[in-house]
Amino acid sequence: MANGLRPVGWAVGGTLFVAGLVLHLVTGHGYGLIIGSLIVIGSVLLERRYRNRPATDGLPADRWTATGERFIDSESGEAMQVWVDSLTGERRYLPATGSIAIRD
């Protein structure tokens, strides 16, 4: 969640909680708003825990291997090297070291 959205989440969660509490005191209903507010507030609290996880997730860095595929990025014009994660099959495209030959 972007830093600017966190206060919005707090405000929405707090407003829902107060509205649910008032509705419950007046009519005896309002549990839905209270539960919804707790979900919003809980998501704002837990979001920080799972954001910016380390790239390796505690696994050894040697799981990434170069595939030998190289290409020129059409947007930047930079030579790129393809890397694959042997555990998950995820592919990453990083700037290539050295030069590559272009075949037409």
N, C-alpha and C positions, 0 to 999 in steps of 0.2 A: 504494500500500500504506500502510495506516495506520501511524503511528509505533510503535504497540504490536505490530504484526505483524512488523516488520523483525527484531527479536531472535529471534522464533519462527522466521523463515525461516533465519537464521544457525544457530540451534540444530538445526533439522531437517537442513539441509544438512551441517553438521559431523558430526552423528550418523550420517547415511547414509554419509558419506565414511569415517569410522572403521570402521563396521560392514562396509562393502565391502572396506576394506583388510584387516581381520582375516579376513574370509571368504576373501579371495584368498590370504592367507598360509597359512591352514589347509587349504583345499580346492582352491585353484587357480582357484576361481570368484569371483565378486563384482564382475565388471566392470559389471553392470547397476546395482548400488547406487552404484558410483563414478561412473558416467555420470549417474545420477539426481541424485546430490549436486551434481555440477558444474552441472547444469541449474538446480537450486534456488538455488545460490549465485550463478550468473550472472544469474538473474532478479532476485535481490535487488540485485545491483550495477547492472544496467542499468535497473531501475525508476526510480531517481532521475533518470536522464538524460531520460526521456520524460515525467516528471510535471511539472505546472505549466508547460506550454508557454504562450507568450504567445498571447493571444486573437487577435491579428491574423496570426500566423504570418509576419510580415514583409510582409504585403500592405497596401496602402493602406486606411486606415480608412473612406474614402468609398464603399466597396463596399456598406455597409449603407444601405438606403433604407426609409423609412416606407411602409407599404402603404395607410395611411389607415384601416385597421381599428382600432377601439377597442372595448373592452368593460370591464365591471366584473368583477373577479376575485371569484369566489364565496367564496373562503376569506378573503381580506383585506378585501374590499369596496372595494379601490382601483381607480381607472381605469387600464387598461393599454393600451399602444400596441403594435401588431405591426410588427416590423422584419424585413426579409428580406435575406439575403446574395445579391447578384446573381451571385456566382461559384458558390456551392454550392447555393443554394436553401434553406439553413438558415433557420429562423424563430426569432426571439427575442421575448419578451414583456417589455417594460420599462414602468415607470410612465409614464403619459401626462402631458404638459405641457398645461396648460389644462384646461378642463372639457368634458365630453361630455354630450350629451342622451340620455336613456334613453327608448326607444320600447317600448311594450307591444304 
